[in-house]
Amino acid sequence: MLAWTTDPGAPGGLTLGEVPEPAPLPHELLVQVEAFAPNPGDLAALDGAPAGSIPGWDGAGAVLEPAADGLGPQAGERVLFLGLAAQGWAQRRAVPHASTAVAPAEASPEHLATLPVPATSALRAVRRLGAVLGRRVLIVGGTSAVGRFAVQLAARSGAQVIAIARDESRHGELRALGAAEVHATLAGVTRPVHGAIDMIGGQHLVDAYALLEQGGTVIALGHAAGADEHFPYGAFVADPATSDRSITSFFLGTEPGLPAEMALLAADGALDAGPIDVQPWTELAAWVEGGAARGAGRVVLRVDHAPRPR
């Protein structure tokens, strides 16, 4: 089969070529990959990946062979998936049934490919904030893939969503998705918040923590700023208005119960992933070499297929 593998000397650090067929373990399905949408984490990991490895956490496709243990989706079912072992930028991959969900047959693979990491991360983050009905929830990095889904899911849960997005031309877009307030910087937020979901890190994480009310939590989901966090002296000294505040994180790949939530997101026709720029997967290396520009939406690579070896 064909797959993209890491190659430090190639354009974009990637080469498309023949690799061995996957050998699924008893708890793994064999999936024909139809589409994938590279995540910032996928791209950030390319430089440190061993040469010859297949990147790519998540995507969408159809089950060719069900898991030998009898669990999970069956042959022919359309699925979305993620996996700790990467291997997603390939024509076929083995993926654990514990992180694979059945999708509606009519759902496009391009849309499904935008969901596994970003939408499931957003859902888990909103849930970690507890009951948000009527409470102020801050989304830092509102126009990121995770942020876009977090704005929608928090607003649906009854939160008063405050979104932060540097690009002011997209503020109207975030309001249409459910944000009650949108600011270009955290300096525009003048009242405390019950919780925050931060995709940026660096000073943004420090400032988001400072905005928490008593018992509030910041969930650190990203570090797009590429900067350290320096909390000022006394930042963790509490008073009656700031006690019991916290910063937490989670690793999606080890979260339990993912299939049901991924299936819920896949079946949600109202969930807006934003504009999708579909490109042939043969253009992946050129796209990465050119800076992996995303514009206002997601780039999705559509996989083509040669006949399977007999």
C-alpha positions as CSV (number, residue, x, y, z in Angstrom):
1,M,0.0,0.0,0.0
2,L,1.0,3.6,-0.3
3,A,1.7,5.8,2.8
4,W,3.4,9.1,3.6
5,T,6.5,8.5,5.7
6,T,8.9,10.9,7.4
7,D,12.0,11.7,5.3
8,P,14.2,14.5,6.6
9,G,15.7,15.1,3.2
10,A,12.4,15.4,1.2
11,P,10.2,18.4,0.6
12,G,8.0,18.9,3.7
13,G,10.0,16.1,5.4
14,L,7.7,13.5,3.8
15,T,7.8,10.9,1.1
16,L,4.9,9.0,-0.5
17,G,5.8,5.4,-1.2
18,E,5.1,1.7,-0.7
19,V,5.1,0.4,2.9
20,P,4.0,-3.0,4.3
21,E,0.3,-3.7,4.9
22,P,-0.9,-3.2,8.5
23,A,-1.1,-6.3,10.7
24,P,-4.0,-5.6,13.1
25,L,-3.8,-6.9,16.7
26,P,-6.9,-8.7,18.0
27,H,-8.4,-5.5,19.3
28,E,-7.8,-3.6,16.1
29,L,-9.8,-3.0,12.9
30,L,-8.4,-2.8,9.4
31,V,-9.7,0.5,8.0
32,Q,-9.5,1.9,4.4
33,V,-8.6,5.5,5.0
34,E,-10.7,7.8,2.9
35,A,-9.7,11.2,4.3
36,F,-7.6,12.9,7.0
37,A,-7.1,16.4,8.3
38,P,-3.7,17.1,9.7
39,N,-3.7,18.5,13.2
40,P,-1.2,21.1,14.5
41,G,0.1,18.3,16.8
42,D,0.6,16.0,13.8
43,L,2.7,18.7,12.1
44,A,4.6,19.6,15.2
45,A,5.7,16.0,15.7
46,L,7.2,15.6,12.2
47,D,10.6,16.9,13.0
48,G,11.1,14.6,15.9
49,A,9.6,11.5,14.3
50,P,12.0,8.6,13.4
51,A,12.7,8.5,9.6
52,G,10.4,6.1,7.8
53,S,7.5,6.4,10.3
54,I,3.9,7.0,9.2
55,P,2.5,10.1,10.9
56,G,-1.2,10.9,11.4
57,W,-3.4,10.3,14.4
58,D,-6.9,10.5,13.0
59,G,-9.2,10.3,10.0
60,A,-12.2,8.7,8.5
61,G,-12.8,5.7,6.3
62,A,-14.5,2.3,6.0
63,V,-13.9,-1.0,7.8
64,L,-12.3,-3.6,5.7
65,E,-11.9,-6.2,8.4
66,P,-13.4,-6.1,11.9
67,A,-11.4,-6.7,15.0
68,A,-10.6,-10.4,15.7
69,D,-11.9,-10.1,19.2
70,G,-15.4,-9.5,17.8
71,L,-15.8,-6.0,19.3
72,G,-16.3,-2.7,17.6
73,P,-17.5,-1.7,14.1
74,Q,-18.1,-4.3,11.5
75,A,-16.9,-4.7,7.9
76,G,-18.3,-2.1,5.5
77,E,-19.3,0.4,8.2
78,R,-18.1,4.0,7.8
79,V,-16.0,5.1,10.7
80,L,-14.0,7.9,12.2
81,F,-10.9,7.0,14.2
82,L,-7.9,8.1,16.2
83,G,-4.9,6.2,17.4
84,L,-1.8,6.7,19.6
85,A,0.4,4.8,17.2
86,A,-0.1,7.4,14.4
87,Q,-0.1,5.5,11.0
88,G,-3.0,7.6,9.7
89,W,-1.5,9.1,6.6
90,A,-1.8,5.8,4.6
91,Q,-4.2,4.0,2.4
92,R,-5.0,1.5,5.1
93,R,-4.3,1.4,8.8
94,A,-5.0,-0.7,11.9
95,V,-6.8,1.2,14.6
96,P,-8.1,0.1,18.1
97,H,-11.9,-0.3,18.3
98,A,-11.7,1.6,21.6
99,S,-11.0,4.8,19.6
100,T,-13.1,4.1,16.5
101,A,-16.8,5.1,16.1
102,V,-19.4,4.2,13.5
103,A,-20.6,7.2,11.5
104,P,-23.8,7.7,9.5
105,A,-23.5,6.1,6.0
106,E,-24.4,9.4,4.4
107,A,-21.7,11.5,6.2
108,S,-18.9,12.7,3.9
109,P,-15.5,11.4,4.8
110,E,-14.2,14.9,4.4
111,H,-16.4,16.2,7.2
112,L,-15.8,13.2,9.4
113,A,-12.0,13.7,9.1
114,T,-12.3,17.1,10.8
115,L,-13.9,15.6,14.0
116,P,-11.9,13.0,15.9
117,V,-9.2,15.0,17.7
118,P,-10.6,18.6,17.6
119,A,-14.3,18.0,18.3
120,T,-13.8,15.2,20.8
121,S,-11.2,17.3,22.6
122,A,-13.6,20.2,22.7
123,L,-16.4,18.0,24.1
124,R,-14.2,16.5,26.8
125,A,-12.9,19.9,27.8
126,V,-16.4,21.4,28.1
127,R,-17.5,18.5,30.2
128,R,-14.5,18.9,32.5
129,L,-15.8,22.3,33.4
130,G,-18.8,20.8,35.0
131,A,-22.3,22.4,34.9
132,V,-21.9,25.5,32.7
133,L,-25.5,26.6,32.4
134,G,-25.7,30.3,33.0
135,R,-21.9,30.5,33.7
136,R,-19.2,32.5,31.9
137,V,-16.9,30.2,29.9
138,L,-13.7,31.6,28.2
139,I,-12.4,30.0,25.0
140,V,-8.9,31.2,24.2
141,G,-8.1,30.5,20.5
142,G,-11.7,30.5,19.3
143,T,-10.9,30.2,15.6
144,S,-8.7,27.1,16.1
145,A,-10.3,23.8,15.1
146,V,-10.8,22.8,18.8
147,G,-11.9,26.4,19.7
148,R,-14.5,26.5,17.1
149,F,-16.1,23.3,18.3
150,A,-15.7,24.4,22.0
151,V,-17.6,27.6,21.3
152,Q,-20.5,25.7,19.8
153,L,-20.6,22.9,22.5
154,A,-20.3,25.3,25.4
155,A,-23.0,27.6,24.0
156,R,-25.3,24.6,23.5
157,S,-24.8,23.7,27.1
158,G,-26.1,27.0,28.2
159,A,-22.8,28.8,28.9
160,Q,-22.2,32.5,28.3
161,V,-19.3,32.0,25.9
162,I,-16.5,34.6,25.7
163,A,-14.2,33.8,22.8
164,I,-10.7,35.2,22.1
165,A,-9.6,35.5,18.5
166,R,-6.8,37.7,17.3
167,D,-8.3,38.0,13.8
168,E,-11.1,40.5,14.2
169,S,-12.5,39.8,10.8
170,R,-13.7,36.4,12.2
171,H,-15.4,37.8,15.3
172,G,-18.8,37.7,13.6
173,E,-18.3,34.1,12.7
174,L,-17.8,33.2,16.4
175,R,-20.8,35.1,17.4
176,A,-22.9,33.2,14.9
177,L,-21.6,30.0,16.4
178,G,-22.8,31.0,19.9
179,A,-20.3,33.3,21.5
180,A,-21.8,36.1,23.6
181,E,-18.6,38.1,23.6
182,V,-15.6,38.1,21.3
183,H,-12.3,39.9,22.0
184,A,-9.1,40.2,20.2
185,T,-7.1,39.8,23.4
186,L,-7.7,38.7,27.0
187,A,-7.3,42.4,28.0
188,G,-10.9,42.9,26.8
189,V,-12.3,40.5,29.3
190,T,-13.2,42.5,32.4
191,R,-15.2,40.1,34.5
192,P,-14.2,36.7,36.1
193,V,-15.1,33.5,34.4
194,H,-16.2,30.1,35.7
195,G,-13.9,28.2,33.5
196,A,-11.6,28.5,30.5
197,I,-10.3,26.3,27.6
198,D,-7.0,27.5,26.3
199,M,-5.5,26.4,23.0
200,I,-2.7,29.0,22.9
201,G,-0.6,28.6,26.1
202,G,2.2,31.0,27.1
203,Q,1.0,34.3,28.5
204,H,-2.6,33.5,27.4
205,L,-2.7,30.6,29.9
206,V,-1.3,32.8,32.7
207,D,-3.9,35.5,31.9
208,A,-6.8,33.0,31.6
209,Y,-5.9,31.6,35.1
210,A,-6.0,35.2,36.5
211,L,-9.5,35.6,35.3
212,L,-10.9,32.6,37.1
213,E,-13.5,33.0,39.8
214,Q,-13.5,30.9,43.0
215,G,-13.5,27.2,42.1
216,G,-12.8,27.9,38.4
217,T,-10.6,25.8,36.2
218,V,-8.5,26.4,33.1
219,I,-8.1,23.4,30.8
220,A,-4.8,23.6,28.9
221,L,-5.4,22.0,25.5
222,G,-2.7,23.6,23.3
223,H,0.5,25.6,23.1
224,A,0.2,27.4,19.8
225,A,2.1,30.3,21.2
226,G,5.3,28.2,21.5
227,A,6.2,30.1,24.6
228,D,6.8,29.3,28.3
229,E,4.3,30.2,31.0
230,H,5.7,32.5,33.7
231,F,3.2,33.0,36.5
232,P,3.9,36.1,38.7
233,Y,4.9,35.8,42.3
234,G,1.7,35.3,44.4
235,A,-0.4,34.0,41.5
236,F,-1.3,30.9,43.5
237,V,-2.0,32.7,46.8
238,A,-5.7,32.6,47.2
239,D,-8.2,34.9,48.9
240,P,-11.9,34.4,49.4
241,A,-12.7,35.3,45.8
242,T,-9.9,33.2,44.2
243,S,-9.7,30.0,46.2
244,D,-9.8,26.5,44.8
245,R,-8.8,27.6,41.3
246,S,-6.9,25.1,39.1
247,I,-5.2,24.3,35.8
248,T,-5.6,20.9,34.3
249,S,-5.0,19.0,31.1
250,F,-5.8,15.6,29.6
251,F,-4.5,13.3,26.9
252,L,-7.3,12.4,24.4
253,G,-5.7,9.2,23.3
254,T,-6.0,7.6,26.8
255,E,-9.5,8.9,27.6
256,P,-12.0,6.1,28.1
257,G,-15.4,5.9,26.4
258,L,-14.4,7.7,23.2
259,P,-16.5,5.7,20.6
260,A,-19.9,6.8,21.9
261,E,-18.9,10.5,21.9
262,M,-17.2,10.3,18.5
263,A,-20.4,8.7,17.1
264,L,-22.5,11.4,18.7
265,L,-20.4,14.1,17.1
266,A,-20.4,12.4,13.7
267,A,-24.2,12.2,13.8
268,D,-24.7,15.8,14.7
269,G,-25.6,17.5,11.4
270,A,-25.7,21.0,13.0
271,L,-22.1,20.9,14.2
272,D,-20.2,23.4,12.1
273,A,-16.6,22.4,11.2
274,G,-16.1,25.5,9.1
275,P,-14.9,25.7,5.6
276,I,-13.2,22.6,4.3
277,D,-10.4,22.8,1.7
278,V,-10.3,19.3,0.1
279,Q,-7.0,18.5,-1.6
280,P,-5.6,15.3,-3.1
281,W,-3.5,13.5,-0.6
282,T,-0.6,13.5,-3.1
283,E,-0.3,17.2,-2.4
284,L,0.4,16.7,1.4
285,A,4.2,17.2,1.2
286,A,3.9,20.3,-1.0
287,W,1.3,21.8,1.4
288,V,3.6,21.2,4.5
289,E,6.6,22.5,2.6
290,G,4.6,25.7,1.8
291,G,3.9,26.4,5.4
292,A,0.7,24.3,5.9
293,A,-1.6,27.3,5.4
294,R,-5.1,26.7,6.8
295,G,-6.9,30.0,6.0
296,A,-10.3,30.1,7.8
297,G,-11.0,26.4,7.8
298,R,-9.5,22.9,7.7
299,V,-7.4,21.3,5.0
300,V,-8.6,17.8,4.3
301,L,-6.6,15.3,2.3
302,R,-8.7,12.9,0.2
303,V,-7.0,9.5,-0.2
304,D,-7.1,7.6,-3.5
305,H,-6.6,3.8,-3.6
306,A,-4.8,1.3,-5.7
307,P,-6.3,-2.3,-5.7
308,R,-5.4,-4.3,-2.6
309,P,-2.8,-7.0,-3.1
310,R,-4.1,-10.5,-3.4
